[in-house]
């Protein structure tokens, strides 16, 4: 079991309910495959520093997951096919830093 | 009288050595790495405020000889800057 930080960027024109769906879809997928979600953070709609597929903004969702490496492979396979997503990034970390959220100021409403 | 003269000469010479080009090492100005001290901020791809300080106007990573960052921290920095670029944060 390893600790992973997983970030997804969704398209700018997805509605709030769609983002919730995406969030649930992947958290269900993780739980089904014997993974543990330690924390999820919603960073909200943020400006991209350069265009990605003609999008100027993106919805960021951040997971902190405890699972095996094989799950990450499957997860990324699914995300590559998902048309609502622009990018994803997984980083293995030794210890989770659960206290600090660097993007809190942008979205006070989404924090709950 | 003679001894006084010698003393004054000695003093003068010692002052002169401070001003010369061949200074001893302790007078040299030496900076330390800003990220290696005890309560330094954590280098992380999410900490954009920190990363932006070490990137030029064109988005290039600044060399460590300008920013005086230690070799180890510079490696961490460049990796986390590249991660932030991938997520379009930088």
N, CA and C atoms of all chains as a GROMACS GRO file, in nm:
protein
  606
    1UNK      N    1   0.084  -0.121   0.000
    1UNK     CA    2   0.000   0.000   0.000
    1UNK      C    3   0.086   0.125   0.000
    2UNK      N    4   0.054   0.215  -0.089
    2UNK     CA    5   0.128   0.341  -0.097
    2UNK      C    6   0.033   0.459  -0.078
    3UNK      N    7   0.093   0.573  -0.054
    3UNK     CA    8   0.014   0.695  -0.043
    3UNK      C    9   0.027   0.773  -0.174
    4UNK      N   10  -0.089   0.812  -0.227
    4UNK     CA   11  -0.089   0.886  -0.352
    4UNK      C   12  -0.169   1.015  -0.340
    5UNK      N   13  -0.124   1.116  -0.412
    5UNK     CA   14  -0.203   1.237  -0.430
    5UNK      C   15  -0.245   1.242  -0.576
    6UNK      N   16  -0.375   1.255  -0.596
    6UNK     CA   17  -0.429   1.246  -0.731
    6UNK      C   18  -0.511   1.370  -0.762
    7UNK      N   19  -0.478   1.439  -0.869
    7UNK     CA   20  -0.550   1.561  -0.905
    7UNK      C   21  -0.610   1.547  -1.044
    8UNK      N   22  -0.734   1.594  -1.057
    8UNK     CA   23  -0.805   1.588  -1.186
    8UNK      C   24  -0.843   1.730  -1.226
    9UNK      N   25  -0.835   1.761  -1.355
    9UNK     CA   26  -0.891   1.887  -1.405
    9UNK      C   27  -1.006   1.852  -1.497
   10UNK      N   28  -1.126   1.907  -1.465
   10UNK     CA   29  -1.243   1.886  -1.550
   10UNK      C   30  -1.266   2.009  -1.637
   11UNK      N   31  -1.346   1.993  -1.743
   11UNK     CA   32  -1.373   2.103  -1.835
   11UNK      C   33  -1.437   2.222  -1.765
   12UNK      N   34  -1.428   2.338  -1.830
   12UNK     CA   35  -1.482   2.459  -1.767
   12UNK      C   36  -1.634   2.464  -1.774
   13UNK      N   37  -1.695   2.401  -1.875
   13UNK     CA   38  -1.840   2.415  -1.894
   13UNK      C   39  -1.919   2.301  -1.830
   14UNK      N   40  -1.858   2.227  -1.737
   14UNK     CA   41  -1.935   2.126  -1.665
   14UNK      C   42  -2.012   2.193  -1.552
   15UNK      N   43  -2.134   2.145  -1.530
   15UNK     CA   44  -2.217   2.204  -1.426
   15UNK      C   45  -2.176   2.147  -1.289
   16UNK      N   46  -2.235   2.207  -1.186
   16UNK     CA   47  -2.198   2.166  -1.050
   16UNK      C   48  -2.235   2.021  -1.024
   17UNK      N   49  -2.355   1.982  -1.077
   17UNK     CA   50  -2.400   1.845  -1.054
   17UNK      C   51  -2.311   1.745  -1.129
   18UNK      N   52  -2.264   1.788  -1.246
   18UNK     CA   53  -2.177   1.699  -1.324
   18UNK      C   54  -2.045   1.675  -1.251
   19UNK      N   55  -1.995   1.782  -1.188
   19UNK     CA   56  -1.870   1.768  -1.114
   19UNK      C   57  -1.888   1.672  -0.998
   20UNK      N   58  -2.004   1.683  -0.934
   20UNK     CA   59  -2.034   1.591  -0.824
   20UNK      C   60  -2.036   1.448  -0.873
   21UNK      N   61  -2.098   1.430  -0.992
   21UNK     CA   62  -2.104   1.296  -1.052
   21UNK      C   63  -1.965   1.240  -1.076
   22UNK      N   64  -1.879   1.324  -1.136
   22UNK     CA   65  -1.741   1.281  -1.165
   22UNK      C   66  -1.670   1.241  -1.036
   23UNK      N   67  -1.692   1.324  -0.935
   23UNK     CA   68  -1.627   1.301  -0.806
   23UNK      C   69  -1.672   1.167  -0.748
   24UNK      N   70  -1.805   1.144  -0.754
   24UNK     CA   71  -1.858   1.020  -0.698
   24UNK      C   72  -1.814   0.899  -0.779
   25UNK      N   73  -1.810   0.918  -0.910
   25UNK     CA   74  -1.775   0.808  -1.000
   25UNK      C   75  -1.637   0.754  -0.965
   26UNK      N   76  -1.541   0.846  -0.949
   26UNK     CA   77  -1.405   0.800  -0.925
   26UNK      C   78  -1.384   0.756  -0.781
   27UNK      N   79  -1.455   0.820  -0.687
   27UNK     CA   80  -1.438   0.774  -0.548
   27UNK      C   81  -1.503   0.637  -0.529
   28UNK      N   82  -1.612   0.611  -0.602
   28UNK     CA   83  -1.671   0.477  -0.599
   28UNK      C   84  -1.575   0.374  -0.656
   29UNK      N   85  -1.513   0.413  -0.766
   29UNK     CA   86  -1.419   0.323  -0.834
   29UNK      C   87  -1.304   0.286  -0.742
   30UNK      N   88  -1.256   0.384  -0.668
   30UNK     CA   89  -1.143   0.359  -0.578
   30UNK      C   90  -1.185   0.265  -0.465
   31UNK      N   91  -1.303   0.293  -0.409
   31UNK     CA   92  -1.348   0.212  -0.295
   31UNK      C   93  -1.376   0.068  -0.337
   32UNK      N   94  -1.433   0.051  -0.458
   32UNK     CA   95  -1.461  -0.084  -0.508
   32UNK      C   96  -1.335  -0.167  -0.522
   33UNK      N   97  -1.226  -0.102  -0.560
   33UNK     CA   98  -1.102  -0.174  -0.585
   33UNK      C   99  -1.007  -0.172  -0.465
   34UNK      N  100  -1.066  -0.174  -0.345
   34UNK     CA  101  -0.988  -0.186  -0.221
   34UNK      C  102  -0.892  -0.071  -0.198
   35UNK      N  103  -0.935   0.049  -0.232
   35UNK     CA  104  -0.852   0.166  -0.200
   35UNK      C  105  -0.916   0.246  -0.089
   36UNK      N  106  -0.835   0.325  -0.023
   36UNK     CA  107  -0.885   0.409   0.086
   36UNK      C  108  -0.873   0.555   0.046
   37UNK      N  109  -0.985   0.630   0.053
   37UNK     CA  110  -0.976   0.773   0.030
   37UNK      C  111  -0.956   0.842   0.164
   38UNK      N  112  -0.843   0.905   0.180
   38UNK     CA  113  -0.814   0.972   0.308
   38UNK      C  114  -0.880   1.109   0.310
   39UNK      N  115  -0.873   1.179   0.198
   39UNK     CA  116  -0.931   1.313   0.193
   39UNK      C  117  -0.960   1.352   0.048
   40UNK      N  118  -1.066   1.430   0.029
   40UNK     CA  119  -1.088   1.492  -0.101
   40UNK      C  120  -1.097   1.642  -0.083
   41UNK      N  121  -1.035   1.713  -0.175
   41UNK     CA  122  -1.041   1.859  -0.172
   41UNK      C  123  -1.097   1.908  -0.304
   42UNK      N  124  -1.188   2.008  -0.293
   42UNK     CA  125  -1.242   2.070  -0.412
   42UNK      C  126  -1.177   2.207  -0.426
   43UNK      N  127  -1.094   2.223  -0.526
   43UNK     CA  128  -1.026   2.351  -0.543
   43UNK      C  129  -1.111   2.449  -0.623
   44UNK      N  130  -1.216   2.399  -0.686
   44UNK     CA  131  -1.307   2.487  -0.759
   44UNK      C  132  -1.254   2.529  -0.896
   45UNK      N  133  -1.324   2.627  -0.954
   45UNK     CA  134  -1.290   2.674  -1.087
   45UNK      C  135  -1.170   2.769  -1.078
   46UNK      N  136  -1.064   2.734  -1.151
   46UNK     CA  137  -0.944   2.820  -1.148
   46UNK      C  138  -0.897   2.847  -1.290
   47UNK      N  139  -0.825   2.957  -1.304
   47UNK     CA  140  -0.769   2.991  -1.435
   47UNK      C  141  -0.654   2.898  -1.468
   48UNK      N  142  -0.653   2.846  -1.590
   48UNK     CA  143  -0.537   2.770  -1.637
   48UNK      C  144  -0.433   2.869  -1.686
   49UNK      N  145  -0.306   2.837  -1.668
   49UNK     CA  146  -0.203   2.931  -1.711
   49UNK      C  147  -0.179   2.923  -1.861
   50UNK      N  148  -0.229   2.819  -1.926
   50UNK     CA  149  -0.225   2.813  -2.072
   50UNK      C  150  -0.345   2.732  -2.120
   51UNK      N  151  -0.378   2.745  -2.246
   51UNK     CA  152  -0.497   2.678  -2.299
   51UNK      C  153  -0.476   2.526  -2.304
   52UNK      N  154  -0.578   2.452  -2.260
   52UNK     CA  155  -0.578   2.307  -2.279
   52UNK      C  156  -0.706   2.272  -2.351
   53UNK      N  157  -0.695   2.222  -2.471
   53UNK     CA  158  -0.811   2.186  -2.552
   53UNK      C  159  -0.912   2.301  -2.558
   54UNK      N  160  -0.862   2.420  -2.581
   54UNK     CA  161  -0.943   2.542  -2.594
   54UNK      C  162  -1.019   2.577  -2.466
   55UNK      N  163  -0.970   2.535  -2.352
   55UNK     CA  164  -1.030   2.573  -2.225
   55UNK      C  165  -0.941   2.676  -2.156
   56UNK      N  166  -1.007   2.781  -2.105
   56UNK     CA  167  -0.930   2.881  -2.031
   56UNK      C  168  -0.931   2.854  -1.881
   57UNK      N  169  -1.035   2.786  -1.837
   57UNK     CA  170  -1.048   2.756  -1.694
   57UNK      C  171  -1.069   2.607  -1.675
   58UNK      N  172  -1.054   2.564  -1.550
   58UNK     CA  173  -1.074   2.423  -1.522
   58UNK      C  174  -1.119   2.401  -1.380
   59UNK      N  175  -1.195   2.294  -1.362
   59UNK     CA  176  -1.238   2.255  -1.227
   59UNK      C  177  -1.138   2.155  -1.170
   60UNK      N  178  -1.080   2.190  -1.058
   60UNK     CA  179  -0.979   2.102  -0.998
   60UNK      C  180  -1.039   2.020  -0.885
   61UNK      N  181  -1.011   1.890  -0.887
   61UNK     CA  182  -1.051   1.801  -0.778
   61UNK      C  183  -0.926   1.726  -0.732
   62UNK      N  184  -0.908   1.718  -0.603
   62UNK     CA  185  -0.785   1.662  -0.548
   62UNK      C  186  -0.818   1.548  -0.452
   63UNK      N  187  -0.761   1.430  -0.475
   63UNK     CA  188  -0.782   1.314  -0.387
   63UNK      C  189  -0.653   1.280  -0.315
   64UNK      N  190  -0.667   1.234  -0.194
   64UNK     CA  191  -0.553   1.171  -0.126
   64UNK      C  192  -0.591   1.026  -0.100
   65UNK      N  193  -0.520   0.935  -0.163
   65UNK     CA  194  -0.560   0.794  -0.168
   65UNK      C  195  -0.453   0.705  -0.108
   66UNK      N  196  -0.498   0.599  -0.040
   66UNK     CA  197  -0.407   0.497   0.009
   66UNK      C  198  -0.443   0.368  -0.063
   67UNK      N  199  -0.358   0.322  -0.154
   67UNK     CA  200  -0.393   0.204  -0.232
   67UNK      C  201  -0.269   0.143  -0.295
   68UNK      N  202  -0.291   0.035  -0.372
   68UNK     CA  203  -0.181  -0.028  -0.445
   68UNK      C  204  -0.158   0.041  -0.578
   69UNK      N  205  -0.043   0.014  -0.636
   69UNK     CA  206  -0.008   0.078  -0.762
   69UNK      C  207  -0.094   0.033  -0.878
   70UNK      N  208  -0.147  -0.092  -0.870
   70UNK     CA  209  -0.225  -0.144  -0.981
   70UNK      C  210  -0.357  -0.067  -0.996
   71UNK      N  211  -0.409  -0.018  -0.883
   71UNK     CA  212  -0.534   0.059  -0.890
   71UNK      C  213  -0.512   0.189  -0.966
   72UNK      N  214  -0.398   0.252  -0.942
   72UNK     CA  215  -0.368   0.378  -1.009
   72UNK      C  216  -0.363   0.359  -1.160
   73UNK      N  217  -0.308   0.246  -1.202
   73UNK     CA  218  -0.301   0.217  -1.345
   73UNK      C  219  -0.440   0.212  -1.405
   74UNK      N  220  -0.529   0.139  -1.336
   74UNK     CA  221  -0.668   0.125  -1.384
   74UNK      C  222  -0.739   0.260  -1.385
   75UNK      N  223  -0.715   0.337  -1.278
   75UNK     CA  224  -0.780   0.466  -1.264
   75UNK      C  225  -0.740   0.558  -1.379
   76UNK      N  226  -0.612   0.560  -1.410
   76UNK     CA  227  -0.565   0.649  -1.516
   76UNK      C  228  -0.611   0.602  -1.653
   77UNK      N  229  -0.627   0.472  -1.667
   77UNK     CA  230  -0.678   0.418  -1.793
   77UNK      C  231  -0.818   0.471  -1.819
   78UNK      N  232  -0.901   0.469  -1.712
   78UNK     CA  233  -1.038   0.519  -1.725
   78UNK      C  234  -1.042   0.669  -1.750
   79UNK      N  235  -0.952   0.740  -1.686
   79UNK     CA  236  -0.954   0.886  -1.698
   79UNK      C  237  -0.908   0.934  -1.835
   80UNK      N  238  -0.822   0.856  -1.897
   80UNK     CA  239  -0.777   0.892  -2.032
   80UNK      C  240  -0.894   0.893  -2.129
   81UNK      N  241  -0.991   0.802  -2.106
   81UNK     CA  242  -1.104   0.790  -2.198
   81UNK      C  243  -1.214   0.890  -2.168
   82UNK      N  244  -1.211   0.947  -2.048
   82UNK     CA  245  -1.318   1.037  -2.006
   82UNK      C  246  -1.307   1.171  -2.079
   83UNK      N  247  -1.414   1.211  -2.147
   83UNK     CA  248  -1.407   1.333  -2.226
   83UNK      C  249  -1.427   1.459  -2.143
   84UNK      N  250  -1.479   1.442  -2.023
   84UNK     CA  251  -1.499   1.559  -1.937
   84UNK      C  252  -1.372   1.605  -1.868
   85UNK      N  253  -1.269   1.523  -1.874
   85UNK     CA  254  -1.146   1.556  -1.803
   85UNK      C  255  -1.041   1.609  -1.900
   86UNK      N  256  -0.964   1.705  -1.851
   86UNK     CA  257  -0.856   1.761  -1.932
   86UNK      C  258  -0.722   1.698  -1.898
   87UNK      N  259  -0.695   1.687  -1.770
   87UNK     CA  260  -0.564   1.639  -1.726
   87UNK      C  261  -0.579   1.564  -1.595
   88UNK      N  262  -0.478   1.483  -1.564
   88UNK     CA  263  -0.470   1.426  -1.430
   88UNK      C  264  -0.323   1.414  -1.392
   89UNK      N  265  -0.298   1.408  -1.263
   89UNK     CA  266  -0.160   1.393  -1.215
   89UNK      C  267  -0.163   1.310  -1.087
   90UNK      N  268  -0.080   1.207  -1.082
   90UNK     CA  269  -0.066   1.131  -0.958
   90UNK      C  270   0.077   1.145  -0.908
   91UNK      N  271   0.089   1.168  -0.780
   91UNK     CA  272   0.220   1.180  -0.718
   91UNK      C  273   0.224   1.091  -0.595
   92UNK      N  274   0.330   1.011  -0.583
   92UNK     CA  275   0.344   0.929  -0.462
   92UNK      C  276   0.413   1.012  -0.355
   93UNK      N  277   0.357   1.010  -0.235
   93UNK     CA  278   0.416   1.085  -0.124
   93UNK      C  279   0.442   0.990  -0.007
   94UNK      N  280   0.534   1.031   0.077
   94UNK     CA  281   0.563   0.946   0.194
   94UNK      C  282   0.460   0.968   0.303
   95UNK      N  283   0.432   1.094   0.332
   95UNK     CA  284   0.334   1.126   0.435
   95UNK      C  285   0.235   1.227   0.381
   96UNK      N  286   0.109   1.210   0.420
   96UNK     CA  287   0.008   1.306   0.379
   96UNK      C  288   0.018   1.431   0.464
   97UNK      N  289  -0.002   1.544   0.399
   97UNK     CA  290  -0.008   1.671   0.470
   97UNK      C  291  -0.154   1.716   0.464
   98UNK      N  292  -0.230   1.680   0.569
   98UNK     CA  293  -0.376   1.696   0.562
   98UNK      C  294  -0.423   1.835   0.605
   99UNK      N  295  -0.335   1.910   0.672
   99UNK     CA  296  -0.381   2.036   0.730
   99UNK      C  297  -0.391   2.148   0.628
  100UNK      N  298  -0.285   2.163   0.547
  100UNK     CA  299  -0.280   2.281   0.460
  100UNK      C  300  -0.356   2.257   0.331
  101UNK      N  301  -0.434   2.357   0.295
  101UNK     CA  302  -0.499   2.358   0.164
  101UNK      C  303  -0.459   2.489   0.097
  102UNK      N  304  -0.376   2.479  -0.006
  102UNK     CA  305  -0.318   2.600  -0.065
  102UNK      C  306  -0.420   2.680  -0.146
  103UNK      N  307  -0.535   2.621  -0.175
  103UNK     CA  308  -0.630   2.689  -0.262
  103UNK      C  309  -0.760   2.723  -0.190
  104UNK      N  310  -0.751   2.744  -0.060
  104UNK     CA  311  -0.873   2.765   0.018
  104UNK      C  312  -0.939   2.899  -0.012
  105UNK      N  313  -0.860   3.002  -0.037
  105UNK     CA  314  -0.915   3.136  -0.052
  105UNK      C  315  -1.006   3.148  -0.174
  106UNK      N  316  -0.976   3.066  -0.275
  106UNK     CA  317  -1.052   3.079  -0.399
  106UNK      C  318  -1.195   3.028  -0.384
  107UNK      N  319  -1.216   2.930  -0.295
  107UNK     CA  320  -1.347   2.868  -0.287
  107UNK      C  321  -1.386   2.839  -0.143
  108UNK      N  322  -1.448   2.939  -0.082
  108UNK     CA  323  -1.493   2.918   0.055
  108UNK      C  324  -1.621   2.835   0.058
  109UNK      N  325  -1.701   2.848  -0.046
  109UNK     CA  326  -1.830   2.779  -0.046
  109UNK      C  327  -1.814   2.630  -0.072
  110UNK      N  328  -1.712   2.595  -0.152
  110UNK     CA  329  -1.698   2.455  -0.190
  110UNK      C  330  -1.630   2.371  -0.082
  111UNK      N  331  -1.580   2.436   0.021
  111UNK     CA  332  -1.499   2.367   0.120
  111UNK      C  333  -1.577   2.261   0.195
  112UNK      N  334  -1.708   2.288   0.218
  112UNK     CA  335  -1.789   2.197   0.298
  112UNK      C  336  -1.806   2.063   0.227
  113UNK      N  337   6.008   5.691   2.247
  113UNK     CA  338   5.964   5.750   2.120
  113UNK      C  339   5.968   5.649   2.006
  114UNK      N  340   6.080   5.583   2.004
  114UNK     CA  341   6.099   5.487   1.894
  114UNK      C  342   5.990   5.378   1.895
  115UNK      N  343   5.967   5.329   2.016
  115UNK     CA  344   5.870   5.220   2.027
  115UNK      C  345   5.730   5.267   1.981
  116UNK      N  346   5.694   5.390   2.019
  116UNK     CA  347   5.563   5.444   1.978
  116UNK      C  348   5.550   5.447   1.827
  117UNK      N  349   5.655   5.492   1.766
  117UNK     CA  350   5.653   5.502   1.620
  117UNK      C  351   5.626   5.365   1.556
  118UNK      N  352   5.693   5.268   1.612
  118UNK     CA  353   5.678   5.132   1.556
  118UNK      C  354   5.533   5.085   1.571
  119UNK      N  355   5.479   5.115   1.690
  119UNK     CA  356   5.341   5.075   1.716
  119UNK      C  357   5.245   5.135   1.614
  120UNK      N  358   5.259   5.265   1.594
  120UNK     CA  359   5.169   5.333   1.501
  120UNK      C  360   5.182   5.272   1.362
  121UNK      N  361   5.304   5.239   1.327
  121UNK     CA  362   5.324   5.178   1.195
  121UNK      C  363   5.249   5.045   1.184
  122UNK      N  364   5.259   4.969   1.292
  122UNK     CA  365   5.194   4.837   1.292
  122UNK      C  366   5.042   4.852   1.273
  123UNK      N  367   4.986   4.947   1.348
  123UNK     CA  368   4.842   4.968   1.338
  123UNK      C  369   4.801   5.002   1.196
  124UNK      N  370   4.879   5.091   1.139
  124UNK     CA  371   4.847   5.134   1.003
  124UNK      C  372   4.845   5.016   0.908
  125UNK      N  373   4.947   4.933   0.923
  125UNK     CA  374   4.959   4.821   0.829
  125UNK      C  375   4.840   4.726   0.846
  126UNK      N  376   4.795   4.705   0.972
  126UNK     CA  377   4.685   4.611   0.993
  126UNK      C  378   4.556   4.666   0.932
  127UNK      N  379   4.534   4.797   0.943
  127UNK     CA  380   4.418   4.858   0.882
  127UNK      C  381   4.421   4.841   0.731
  128UNK      N  382   4.540   4.856   0.680
  128UNK     CA  383   4.555   4.849   0.535
  128UNK      C  384   4.518   4.710   0.482
  129UNK      N  385   4.550   4.608   0.561
  129UNK     CA  386   4.524   4.471   0.515
  129UNK      C  387   4.373   4.446   0.500
  130UNK      N  388   4.292   4.516   0.583
  130UNK     CA  389   4.148   4.499   0.574
  130UNK      C  390   4.094   4.551   0.441
  131UNK      N  391   4.158   4.657   0.393
  131UNK     CA  392   4.107   4.719   0.271
  131UNK      C  393   4.159   4.653   0.144
  132UNK      N  394   4.263   4.574   0.158
  132UNK     CA  395   4.327   4.521   0.036
  132UNK      C  396   4.236   4.420  -0.035
  133UNK      N  397   4.274   4.390  -0.154
  133UNK     CA  398   4.194   4.299  -0.236
  133UNK      C  399   4.200   4.157  -0.182
  134UNK      N  400   4.317   4.123  -0.125
  134UNK     CA  401   4.334   3.986  -0.078
  134UNK      C  402   4.281   3.972   0.064
  135UNK      N  403   4.151   3.983   0.078
  135UNK     CA  404   4.093   3.979   0.211
  135UNK      C  405   4.089   3.837   0.263
  136UNK      N  406   4.100   3.822   0.394
  136UNK     CA  407   4.076   3.690   0.450
  136UNK      C  408   3.929   3.652   0.433
  137UNK      N  409   3.899   3.525   0.448
  137UNK     CA  410   3.768   3.472   0.411
  137UNK      C  411   3.653   3.528   0.494
  138UNK      N  412   3.683   3.567   0.620
  138UNK     CA  413   3.572   3.605   0.707
  138UNK      C  414   3.506   3.736   0.666
  139UNK      N  415   3.573   3.814   0.583
  139UNK     CA  416   3.512   3.940   0.540
  139UNK      C  417   3.425   3.922   0.417
  140UNK      N  418   3.435   3.806   0.356
  140UNK     CA  419   3.355   3.785   0.234
  140UNK      C  420   3.207   3.775   0.270
  141UNK      N  421   3.123   3.826   0.183
  141UNK     CA  422   2.979   3.818   0.204
  141UNK      C  423   2.930   3.682   0.159
  142UNK      N  424   2.864   3.612   0.251
  142UNK     CA  425   2.820   3.477   0.216
  142UNK      C  426   2.671   3.462   0.245
  143UNK      N  427   2.595   3.419   0.147
  143UNK     CA  428   2.451   3.397   0.167
  143UNK      C  429   2.426   3.249   0.196
  144UNK      N  430   2.316   3.223   0.265
  144UNK     CA  431   2.279   3.083   0.288
  144UNK      C  432   2.152   3.051   0.212
  145UNK      N  433   2.126   2.923   0.198
  145UNK     CA  434   2.009   2.879   0.123
  145UNK      C  435   1.881   2.915   0.198
  146UNK      N  436   1.785   2.984   0.135
  146UNK     CA  437   1.663   3.026   0.204
  146UNK      C  438   1.566   2.912   0.233
  147UNK      N  439   1.584   2.797   0.170
  147UNK     CA  440   1.489   2.686   0.190
  147UNK      C  441   1.543   2.578   0.282
  148UNK      N  442   1.671   2.593   0.326
  148UNK     CA  443   1.729   2.486   0.408
  148UNK      C  444   1.723   2.516   0.557
  149UNK      N  445   1.680   2.636   0.595
  149UNK     CA  446   1.675   2.667   0.737
  149UNK      C  447   1.564   2.589   0.805
  150UNK      N  448   1.560   2.598   0.938
  150UNK     CA  449   1.473   2.505   1.012
  150UNK      C  450   1.324   2.524   0.983
  151UNK      N  451   1.278   2.650   0.988
  151UNK     CA  452   1.135   2.672   0.965
  151UNK      C  453   1.110   2.725   0.824
  152UNK      N  454   1.176   2.664   0.729
  152UNK     CA  455   1.157   2.705   0.589
  152UNK      C  456   1.027   2.648   0.535
  153UNK      N  457   0.966   2.714   0.437
  153UNK     CA  458   0.844   2.660   0.376
  153UNK      C  459   0.871   2.530   0.302
  154UNK      N  460   0.766   2.447   0.293
  154UNK     CA  461   0.780   2.317   0.228
  154UNK      C  462   0.771   2.335   0.077
  155UNK      N  463   0.862   2.270   0.007
  155UNK     CA  464   0.858   2.274  -0.140
  155UNK      C  465   0.757   2.171  -0.188
  156UNK      N  466   0.655   2.218  -0.258
  156UNK     CA  467   0.548   2.129  -0.300
  156UNK      C  468   0.487   2.183  -0.428
  157UNK      N  469   0.436   2.095  -0.514
  157UNK     CA  470   0.382   2.144  -0.641
  157UNK      C  471   0.254   2.223  -0.623
  158UNK      N  472   0.190   2.213  -0.503
  158UNK     CA  473   0.068   2.290  -0.479
  158UNK      C  474   0.097   2.428  -0.423
  159UNK      N  475   0.217   2.447  -0.372
  159UNK     CA  476   0.254   2.574  -0.310
  159UNK      C  477   0.303   2.673  -0.416
  160UNK      N  478   0.206   2.731  -0.488
  160UNK     CA  479   0.242   2.811  -0.605
  160UNK      C  480   0.308   2.942  -0.567
  161UNK      N  481   0.266   2.998  -0.455
  161UNK     CA  482   0.324   3.126  -0.411
  161UNK      C  483   0.475   3.114  -0.398
  162UNK      N  484   0.519   3.002  -0.344
  162UNK     CA  485   0.662   2.981  -0.327
  162UNK      C  486   0.730   2.958  -0.462
  163UNK      N  487   0.669   2.875  -0.544
  163UNK     CA  488   0.731   2.838  -0.671
  163UNK      C  489   0.747   2.959  -0.763
  164UNK      N  490   0.650   3.051  -0.755
  164UNK     CA  491   0.653   3.166  -0.845
  164UNK      C  492   0.776   3.254  -0.820
  165UNK      N  493   0.828   3.249  -0.698
  165UNK     CA  494   0.945   3.330  -0.666
  165UNK      C  495   1.069   3.280  -0.740
  166UNK      N  496   1.071   3.152  -0.774
  166UNK     CA  497   1.191   3.095  -0.834
  166UNK      C  498   1.175   3.067  -0.982
  167UNK      N  499   1.086   3.145  -1.044
  167UNK     CA  500   1.062   3.130  -1.187
  167UNK      C  501   1.076   3.269  -1.250
  168UNK      N  502   1.139   3.277  -1.367
  168UNK     CA  503   1.157   3.406  -1.431
  168UNK      C  504   1.026   3.454  -1.493
  169UNK      N  505   1.030   3.574  -1.552
  169UNK     CA  506   0.909   3.630  -1.611
  169UNK      C  507   0.857   3.543  -1.725
  170UNK      N  508   0.950   3.479  -1.795
  170UNK     CA  509   0.910   3.396  -1.908
  170UNK      C  510   0.872   3.255  -1.866
  171UNK      N  511   0.873   3.230  -1.736
  171UNK     CA  512   0.836   3.098  -1.689
  171UNK      C  513   0.951   3.000  -1.680
  172UNK      N  514   1.074   3.050  -1.693
  172UNK     CA  515   1.188   2.960  -1.683
  172UNK      C  516   1.230   2.945  -1.536
  173UNK      N  517   1.290   2.830  -1.507
  173UNK     CA  518   1.341   2.807  -1.371
  173UNK      C  519   1.471   2.884  -1.354
  174UNK      N  520   1.481   2.959  -1.243
  174UNK     CA  521   1.603   3.037  -1.219
  174UNK      C  522   1.716   2.945  -1.173
  175UNK      N  523   1.838   2.972  -1.218
  175UNK     CA  524   1.952   2.888  -1.175
  175UNK      C  525   1.986   2.912  -1.030
  176UNK      N  526   2.044   2.808  -0.966
  176UNK     CA  527   2.069   2.817  -0.823
  176UNK      C  528   2.182   2.914  -0.791
  177UNK      N  529   2.266   2.946  -0.889
  177UNK     CA  530   2.374   3.040  -0.859
  177UNK      C  531   2.320   3.182  -0.841
  178UNK      N  532   2.201   3.208  -0.889
  178UNK     CA  533   2.138   3.338  -0.866
  178UNK      C  534   2.057   3.338  -0.737
  179UNK      N  535   1.983   3.230  -0.714
  179UNK     CA  536   1.892   3.227  -0.599
  179UNK      C  537   1.958   3.172  -0.473
  180UNK      N  538   2.080   3.118  -0.485
  180UNK     CA  539   2.153   3.066  -0.369
  180UNK      C  540   2.080   2.952  -0.300
  181UNK      N  541   2.018   2.865  -0.376
  181UNK     CA  542   1.950   2.750  -0.318
  181UNK      C  543   2.045   2.631  -0.321
  182UNK      N  544   2.038   2.550  -0.217
  182UNK     CA  545   2.128   2.436  -0.210
  182UNK      C  546   2.094   2.335  -0.318
  183UNK      N  547   2.191   2.250  -0.347
  183UNK     CA  548   2.178   2.154  -0.458
  183UNK      C  549   2.056   2.064  -0.439
  184UNK      N  550   2.038   2.017  -0.315
  184UNK     CA  551   1.929   1.923  -0.286
  184UNK      C  552   1.793   1.990  -0.306
  185UNK      N  553   1.782   2.113  -0.253
  185UNK     CA  554   1.654   2.182  -0.263
  185UNK      C  555   1.625   2.223  -0.406
  186UNK      N  556   1.728   2.253  -0.482
  186UNK     CA  557   1.709   2.293  -0.621
  186UNK      C  558   1.649   2.178  -0.702
  187UNK      N  559   1.693   2.058  -0.670
  187UNK     CA  560   1.637   1.940  -0.738
  187UNK      C  561   1.489   1.925  -0.705
  188UNK      N  562   1.456   1.940  -0.578
  188UNK     CA  563   1.315   1.932  -0.537
  188UNK      C  564   1.232   2.039  -0.607
  189UNK      N  565   1.289   2.161  -0.609
  189UNK     CA  566   1.218   2.274  -0.668
  189UNK      C  567   1.188   2.250  -0.814
  190UNK      N  568   1.289   2.209  -0.890
  190UNK     CA  569   1.268   2.194  -1.034
  190UNK      C  570   1.164   2.086  -1.062
  191UNK      N  571   1.164   1.980  -0.978
  191UNK     CA  572   1.065   1.874  -0.999
  191UNK      C  573   0.924   1.925  -0.971
  192UNK      N  574   0.910   1.999  -0.862
  192UNK     CA  575   0.774   2.045  -0.827
  192UNK      C  576   0.727   2.154  -0.922
  193UNK      N  577   0.819   2.233  -0.977
  193UNK     CA  578   0.780   2.333  -1.077
  193UNK      C  579   0.727   2.262  -1.202
  194UNK      N  580   0.793   2.154  -1.240
  194UNK     CA  581   0.749   2.082  -1.360
  194UNK      C  582   0.612   2.016  -1.337
  195UNK      N  583   0.587   1.971  -1.215
  195UNK     CA  584   0.456   1.913  -1.184
  195UNK      C  585   0.348   2.020  -1.190
  196UNK      N  586   0.380   2.138  -1.138
  196UNK     CA  587   0.282   2.246  -1.139
  196UNK      C  588   0.252   2.291  -1.282
  197UNK      N  589   0.355   2.288  -1.367
  197UNK     CA  590   0.334   2.324  -1.508
  197UNK      C  591   0.240   2.226  -1.576
  198UNK      N  592   0.252   2.099  -1.543
  198UNK     CA  593   0.167   1.998  -1.604
  198UNK      C  594   0.021   2.020  -1.568
  199UNK      N  595  -0.003   2.069  -1.446
  199UNK     CA  596  -0.140   2.096  -1.403
  199UNK      C  597  -0.186   2.236  -1.441
  200UNK      N  598  -0.108   2.307  -1.521
  200UNK     CA  599  -0.141   2.443  -1.565
  200UNK      C  600  -0.158   2.539  -1.449
  201UNK      N  601  -0.082   2.517  -1.342
  201UNK     CA  602  -0.087   2.608  -1.228
  201UNK      C  603   0.018   2.718  -1.241
  202UNK      N  604   0.123   2.691  -1.317
  202UNK     CA  605   0.231   2.791  -1.333
  202UNK      C  606   0.238   2.841  -1.476
   0.00000   0.00000   0.00000
